[in-house]
């Protein structure tokens, strides 16, 4: 368990590959300012960040 935690703590393992840099460039170009960040809710929680959901959909 401890070894897995050490791997996850090393952020360079996840950010240095070319796919990560590719998606970073795409997300820097996309303008999400006209897209709402959260649903407007009068009752209850706001839910998940819609920007994050859109980005994950693009990666999928």
Beta strands, then each sheet from edge to edge (+ up, - down):
end
